[in-house]
Amino acid sequence: MKESAYQKGLVKRIKGRFPNSVVMKTDASQIQGCPDLLILQKDKWAMLEVKQSEKATRRPNQEYYVNKFNDMSFSSFIFPENEEEVLNAMERSFES
């Protein structure tokens, strides 16, 4: 499955799981390596870097920004193999 197809389905699943959330696609040309998705949920937020698989290549700065934003709120790499685990962790971060 292509990353864009996975991401499209993922956005639908996030909106289904968090119906009052706002899911926004970030602009990679603004900050190279910034995670793909910003999820706003009440007074909480999360950022997700979408990959088509666990073995997909990570681009320069992606690890840096995922770690930086995770220190601030919640951020993670997400791919089909870890999707449920990441969404569960994101849900817990929204509840705290």
Sequence and secondary structure as in RCSB ss.txt:
>XXXX:A:sequence
MKESAYQKGLVKRIKGRFPNSVVMKTDASQIQGCPDLLILQKDKWAMLEVKQSEKATRRPNQEYYVNKFNDMSFS
SFIFPENEEEVLNAMERSFES
>XXXX:A:secstr
  HHHHHHHHHHHHHHHSTT EEEE  TTTSTT  SEEEEETTEEEEEEE SSTTS   TTHHHHHHHHHHHS E
EEE GGGHHHHHHHHHHHHH 
